[in-house]
Amino acid sequence: MAFYSKCKLLVVVVLLLIIIRPSLQTRLRNENKVRTATFLSPKFVLEPGLVANKFYNNIDFPKGHIAIKSFDAEVVDESRNPVPLYETYLHHWLVVRYYQQKGMEVSKYHDNLGFEQSDYILVRNSGICDRDLFQYFGLGSETRKTVQYVPDPYGIEVGNPLEVPPGYEERWLLNVHAIETRGSEDRMGCTECRCDLYNVTKDEYDRDIEPNYIGGLRCCHDETRCRTREGFQGAKRSLYLKYTIKYVDWHAFIKPVKIYILDVTDTWKRRKSTGLMPSRHHCQIEYEVESCSAAVANNGCIHTKKISVTLPNGGNVIYGVAHQHAGGVGSTLLGEDGRVICSSLPIYGEGKEPGNEAGYIVGMSACYPRPGSVKISEGETLTLLSNYSCDQRHTGVMGLFYLLVAEMSRQSSSILHSKDNITDIVILHNAVWALAGFGIAALVAATVTYQHQSEREEGCESILM
């Protein structure tokens, strides 16, 4: 009977430990609820044909050591009503992280990124382009219907005081590029920044635009104008980028992710010899798609552009989504063995209401692999494919791919510096579960031992504790 009494006690202890564990998890969830903050950018004023490409320093942003769960944005008017793409085309918005020297006052508006100054330190994403595409967040016309939520237990870590250099503070910059197409002579041509519609000969840096440059960002910079129909009258109006951030306080259970942005125009080539310096990633950002009649090679009037790249580190793919312009028919990222890591397809609008504008890409499908099911190995060669319809010519198109990757051995540098109460909970949580596991193992061992010893003696005293 002694065996049964002691084993019953062990069962009760194990059950209590198992009950305690979920209560600790519930406490953690309750203490770290997802919070939401919504802000407006400074206003930008547009009238028919006019372009705004604005950079705003030190925008409103949640403070503290946090994990970003999502970042959504859209253009609204003074009444906070969403503005349709066929009136104001949102070419792109992007958000850049940086450190600024304390005590340095700068203008809220800046005419470019301006990070060459010594009082700024740019905080890039994890790559892979050398000079561009260093934003943490950003989309274009697809912003309203592209899901961007970072699944649990992952998050984009920001605000870690251990990472901020002494004498600096973390800040954020917003770039908004919008084109007012009310009354446009050629709305699609305006959104694709066709140079002949803008009547410009120099880019924003006052450099001459080459005759063979048909269209793209160099022709639709800030304060340029796209041609409108003769006699069209339209009022000026004030617009804003409304952005909503979902976040949680950082704690040791969150797994940080790295942000990678791949560009199909990257000119990188793998070096054959490891003794040479690695070649650079010169990302061109945009490219041109010829129509079928002029295309050198096409497959059913589909233009495919591809590159091969490697990431600095491997890890588990947590999220993936492509960025394309009108005419895009999808983008795919392949592993070295040809497996599909992520395929992202455009969602085209079919109506007139904001978020469903006919003829525009209003969303991109996103990939959410089951955690741990899609891995990128260190040094693995990836292939990025970007597909566009070439029924007609398209200028200034893009083929970007945004990836969130969790390194398998990566932990936040702040884990050992967590708040005492969170650390205590983590230690207790782990200890409880370890003890419960040990208890279960002990119970199994007791049963097995009893079966072997039942012919000789009763009880589980032979288990060494």
C-alpha positions in Angstrom: 0.0 0.0 0.0 3.0 2.3 0.6 3.7 2.3 -3.1 0.2 3.4 -4.0 0.1 6.1 -1.4 3.4 7.6 -2.5 2.6 7.4 -6.2 -0.8 9.0 -5.5 1.0 11.9 -3.9 3.4 12.2 -6.8 0.4 12.3 -9.2 -1.1 15.1 -7.2 2.1 17.1 -7.3 2.5 16.7 -11.0 -1.1 17.7 -11.7 -0.7 20.8 -9.6 2.5 21.8 -11.4 0.7 21.4 -14.8 -2.2 23.5 -13.6 0.2 26.3 -12.4 1.9 26.6 -15.8 -1.1 27.8 -17.8 -1.9 30.3 -15.1 1.6 31.8 -15.5 1.2 31.9 -19.3 -2.2 33.7 -18.8 -0.6 36.2 -16.5 2.1 37.0 -19.0 -0.4 37.4 -21.8 -2.6 39.7 -19.6 0.4 41.8 -18.6 1.5 42.2 -22.3 -1.6 43.0 -24.2 -1.3 44.3 -27.8 -1.6 48.1 -27.8 -2.7 50.3 -30.7 -1.5 53.8 -31.5 -2.8 55.8 -34.5 -1.1 59.0 -35.7 -1.3 61.5 -38.6 1.7 62.7 -40.6 2.2 66.4 -41.1 -0.1 67.6 -43.9 0.9 67.8 -47.5 -1.0 69.9 -50.0 -1.9 68.6 -53.5 -3.8 69.9 -56.5 -4.5 68.2 -59.8 -1.2 66.9 -61.4 1.0 67.8 -58.5 3.5 65.4 -56.8 4.5 65.3 -53.2 7.6 63.4 -52.1 8.0 64.5 -48.5 10.4 63.4 -45.7 9.3 64.0 -42.1 11.8 63.8 -39.3 11.0 62.6 -35.8 7.4 61.4 -36.4 5.1 60.3 -33.6 5.9 56.8 -32.6 5.4 54.7 -29.5 8.1 55.0 -26.9 10.0 52.5 -24.9 11.4 49.0 -25.5 8.7 47.4 -27.5 8.0 44.7 -30.2 6.2 46.0 -33.3 3.4 43.6 -34.3 2.1 45.6 -37.3 2.3 48.9 -39.2 -0.6 50.0 -41.4 -1.0 53.3 -43.3 -3.3 55.0 -45.8 -3.9 58.5 -47.2 -6.8 60.5 -45.7 -8.2 64.0 -46.2 -8.9 66.7 -43.6 -12.0 64.9 -42.4 -10.0 61.7 -41.9 -11.8 60.0 -44.8 -9.8 57.5 -46.9 -8.8 59.0 -50.3 -9.2 56.6 -53.4 -6.1 55.8 -55.5 -7.7 57.2 -58.7 -7.6 60.6 -57.0 -4.4 60.5 -55.0 -2.1 57.6 -56.0 0.1 56.5 -53.2 3.3 55.5 -54.9 4.9 54.5 -51.7 5.4 55.3 -48.0 8.3 54.1 -45.9 9.5 54.5 -42.4 13.2 54.7 -41.4 14.7 54.2 -38.0 17.6 56.4 -36.9 19.5 57.7 -33.8 19.7 61.5 -33.4 22.2 63.3 -31.1 20.4 64.6 -28.0 19.9 68.4 -27.9 20.0 68.8 -31.7 16.9 70.4 -33.0 16.0 69.8 -36.7 13.2 70.8 -38.9 10.2 68.5 -38.9 10.4 68.5 -42.7 13.5 67.5 -44.6 13.9 67.5 -48.4 15.7 64.2 -48.5 17.0 61.5 -46.1 19.9 63.6 -45.0 21.8 61.0 -43.0 25.2 62.2 -44.0 25.3 64.5 -41.0 27.3 63.5 -38.0 24.4 64.1 -35.6 22.4 61.2 -37.3 23.1 57.5 -37.3 21.0 55.5 -39.7 19.7 52.2 -38.3 19.3 49.9 -41.3 17.3 46.8 -41.6 19.3 43.6 -42.0 19.8 44.0 -45.7 20.6 43.3 -48.3 20.9 46.4 -50.5 24.0 48.6 -49.8 22.7 52.1 -50.4 18.9 52.0 -50.6 15.9 50.1 -49.2 17.0 50.4 -45.5 13.4 51.1 -44.2 11.8 49.0 -41.5 8.3 49.4 -42.9 6.8 50.5 -46.2 4.3 49.8 -49.0 2.5 51.5 -51.9 -0.9 51.3 -53.4 -1.4 47.9 -51.9 -1.3 49.2 -48.4 -5.0 48.8 -47.5 -5.3 45.1 -48.2 -1.9 43.7 -47.4 -1.8 41.8 -44.1 1.3 42.8 -42.1 0.8 41.3 -38.7 3.8 39.7 -37.1 2.6 36.4 -35.6 3.3 35.3 -32.0 5.7 34.7 -30.4 7.7 37.0 -32.8 8.1 40.7 -33.0 10.3 43.5 -34.5 12.4 44.8 -31.6 12.9 48.5 -31.3 13.6 50.9 -28.5 16.2 48.7 -26.7 18.2 51.2 -24.6 21.2 48.9 -24.8 21.5 49.5 -28.5 21.3 53.3 -28.5 24.7 54.9 -28.5 25.5 57.2 -25.5 24.2 60.8 -26.2 21.7 59.7 -28.8 18.0 58.9 -28.9 15.9 56.7 -31.2 13.7 58.5 -33.7 11.8 57.7 -36.9 11.5 59.3 -40.3 8.6 59.0 -42.7 8.7 59.4 -46.5 5.4 59.8 -48.4 5.3 59.9 -52.2 1.9 60.7 -53.6 0.7 61.8 -57.0 -2.5 63.7 -57.5 -4.2 62.2 -60.6 -7.5 64.1 -60.6 -8.0 65.4 -64.1 -5.0 63.6 -65.5 -4.6 63.2 -69.2 -3.2 59.7 -68.7 -3.8 58.5 -65.2 -1.7 55.3 -65.6 1.1 57.2 -67.3 1.2 59.6 -64.3 1.3 56.8 -61.8 4.2 55.2 -63.7 6.0 58.5 -63.8 6.3 58.6 -67.6 8.8 61.5 -68.3 7.0 62.9 -71.3 3.9 63.5 -69.2 5.9 65.4 -66.5 7.9 67.6 -69.0 11.1 67.4 -66.9 14.7 67.2 -68.0 16.5 67.0 -64.6 16.0 64.8 -61.6 15.7 65.9 -57.9 19.4 66.2 -57.6 19.6 68.5 -60.7 21.2 65.8 -62.8 20.3 65.5 -66.5 17.8 62.8 -67.3 19.1 60.6 -70.1 17.0 60.4 -73.3 16.6 56.6 -73.0 15.1 57.0 -69.5 11.4 56.7 -70.3 9.9 56.8 -66.9 10.4 56.3 -63.2 11.2 58.0 -59.9 13.6 60.5 -61.5 10.7 62.1 -63.4 8.1 62.4 -60.6 10.0 64.0 -57.7 8.6 66.5 -55.3 6.7 69.5 -56.7 6.7 68.1 -60.3 3.5 68.0 -62.2 1.8 65.4 -64.4 -0.1 66.8 -67.4 -3.9 67.3 -66.8 -6.7 67.7 -69.3 -7.1 71.1 -70.8 -9.5 73.2 -68.9 -9.8 70.9 -65.9 -10.2 72.7 -62.6 -9.6 71.2 -59.2 -9.1 72.6 -55.8 -6.1 72.3 -53.6 -6.6 70.0 -50.6 -4.7 69.0 -47.5 -3.9 65.3 -47.1 -2.2 63.2 -44.4 -0.8 59.7 -44.1 -2.7 58.0 -41.2 -0.6 55.2 -39.7 -1.5 52.7 -37.1 1.0 50.8 -35.1 0.3 47.7 -33.0 2.9 46.8 -30.4 3.6 45.1 -27.1 6.1 45.8 -24.4 9.2 43.8 -24.9 9.8 40.7 -22.7 12.0 37.6 -22.8 9.4 35.3 -24.4 9.3 37.4 -27.7 11.5 36.0 -30.5 13.1 38.9 -32.5 13.0 38.8 -36.3 15.3 40.3 -38.8 14.0 42.4 -41.7 15.3 41.6 -45.2 14.3 43.5 -48.4 15.3 41.8 -51.6 15.3 43.7 -55.0 15.0 41.9 -58.3 17.1 44.7 -59.9 20.1 43.9 -57.6 23.3 43.5 -59.6 25.0 41.3 -57.0 27.0 38.3 -58.3 28.4 35.5 -56.1 32.2 35.6 -55.9 33.8 32.3 -57.0 36.8 32.8 -54.7 36.3 33.3 -51.0 39.5 35.2 -50.9 38.0 38.2 -52.6 36.0 40.9 -51.0 32.3 40.2 -51.4 30.6 42.0 -54.3 28.2 44.8 -53.4 24.4 44.8 -53.7 23.6 47.7 -56.0 19.9 47.8 -56.0 18.4 49.8 -58.9 14.9 49.9 -57.3 13.0 50.1 -60.5 13.0 48.8 -64.1 11.0 48.9 -67.3 8.8 46.2 -68.9 8.5 46.4 -72.7 5.3 45.5 -74.5 4.9 42.1 -76.1 5.7 43.3 -79.6 9.1 44.6 -78.5 10.0 42.1 -75.9 13.1 40.0 -76.7 11.7 37.1 -74.8 8.3 36.5 -73.3 6.1 33.7 -72.2 2.5 34.3 -73.1 3.1 38.1 -72.7 4.5 37.6 -69.2 7.8 39.4 -68.5 9.9 37.6 -65.9 12.9 39.2 -64.2 15.0 37.1 -61.8 18.1 37.3 -59.6 20.0 35.1 -57.3 21.1 36.3 -53.8 22.2 35.1 -50.4 21.3 36.4 -47.0 23.9 37.3 -44.4 22.4 34.7 -42.1 19.9 31.9 -42.3 16.9 31.2 -40.1 13.2 30.4 -40.1 10.9 32.4 -42.4 8.1 34.0 -40.4 6.6 36.3 -43.0 7.0 37.3 -46.6 5.3 39.6 -49.1 6.2 41.2 -52.4 5.8 44.7 -53.7 4.7 45.3 -57.3 3.1 48.0 -59.4 0.1 47.8 -61.7 0.8 45.1 -64.3 2.4 42.9 -61.8 1.1 39.3 -61.7 3.1 37.9 -58.8 6.5 37.3 -57.3 8.1 34.1 -56.0 11.1 33.4 -53.8 12.8 30.0 -54.3 15.3 28.1 -52.3 18.5 26.6 -53.7 16.8 23.3 -54.2 13.9 24.9 -56.1 11.4 24.8 -53.2 9.0 27.7 -52.9 9.8 29.8 -49.9 7.0 32.3 -50.6 4.8 33.2 -53.5 3.0 36.6 -53.3 0.2 37.5 -55.6 -1.4 40.9 -56.3 -5.0 41.7 -55.4 -6.6 44.0 -58.0 -9.5 46.3 -57.2 -12.8 45.9 -58.9 -14.8 49.0 -57.8 -14.6 52.6 -56.8 -14.4 52.6 -53.0 -11.1 53.1 -51.3 -9.4 49.7 -51.0 -11.1 48.3 -54.0 -10.2 50.7 -56.8 -10.5 49.0 -60.2 -7.3 48.6 -62.2 -5.0 49.2 -59.2 -3.1 46.8 -57.0 -4.9 47.2 -53.7 -3.2 44.4 -51.8 -0.6 41.6 -52.0 -1.0 38.2 -50.6 1.4 37.4 -47.7 3.0 34.2 -46.6 2.8 32.9 -43.0 4.6 29.6 -42.9 4.1 27.3 -39.9 6.9 28.3 -37.5 9.9 26.2 -38.2 8.6 24.7 -41.4 10.4 27.0 -43.9 14.1 27.5 -43.3 16.8 29.4 -45.1 20.2 27.9 -44.6 23.3 30.1 -44.0 24.9 30.8 -47.4 22.0 29.3 -49.3 21.5 30.8 -52.8 17.9 32.2 -53.2 16.2 33.0 -56.5 13.7 35.9 -56.7 11.3 36.0 -59.6 9.2 39.0 -60.5 6.4 38.6 -63.1 4.6 41.4 -65.0 2.1 41.4 -67.8 3.7 42.9 -70.9 0.5 43.5 -72.9 1.6 47.1 -72.7 4.8 48.9 -71.7 5.3 49.7 -68.0 7.8 52.1 -66.6 9.2 52.5 -63.1 8.0 49.1 -62.0 9.4 47.4 -58.9 10.0 43.8 -57.8 10.8 43.9 -54.1 10.4 41.2 -51.5 10.0 41.8 -47.8 11.0 39.0 -45.4 11.0 38.5 -41.7 13.4 35.8 -40.6 14.0 34.5 -37.1 17.6 33.3 -36.6 17.5 29.9 -34.9 20.1 30.9 -32.2 19.3 34.6 -32.1 18.1 36.1 -28.8 17.6 39.7 -27.9 20.6 41.3 -26.2 18.1 42.6 -23.6 17.0 39.2 -22.3 19.5 39.2 -19.4 18.5 42.8 -18.6 14.7 42.2 -18.5 12.6 43.8 -15.8 12.9 41.9 -12.5 9.2 40.9 -12.4 9.3 39.5 -16.0 12.6 37.7 -15.3 11.2 36.2 -12.1 8.2 34.9 -14.0 10.4 33.4 -16.7 12.5 31.6 -14.2 9.5 30.4 -12.2 7.8 29.4 -15.5 10.7 27.4 -16.7 11.3 25.8 -13.2 7.7 24.8 -12.9 7.7 23.1 -16.3 11.0 21.4 -15.7 9.8 20.2 -12.3 6.6 19.0 -13.8 8.5 17.1 -16.5 10.8 15.6 -13.9 7.7 14.6 -11.9 6.2 12.8 -14.9 9.4 11.0 -15.6 9.7 10.0 -12.0 6.1 8.7 -12.1 6.8 6.6 -15.2 10.0 5.3 -13.6 8.2 4.5 -10.4 5.6 2.4 -12.3 8.3 0.5 -14.3 10.3 -0.1 -11.2 7.3 -1.3 -9.3 6.5 -3.8 -12.1 10.0 -5.2 -11.9 10.0 -5.3 -8.1 6.4 -6.3 -7.3 7.4 -10.0 -6.8 10.0 -9.0 -4.2 8.8 -5.9 -2.4 6.2 -3.1 -2.4 6.7 0.6 -2.9 8.9 3.0 -4.9 11.7 3.6 -2.4 14.3 2.4 -4.9 13.9 5.6 -7.0 16.8 7.8 -6.1 15.8 11.5 -5.7 
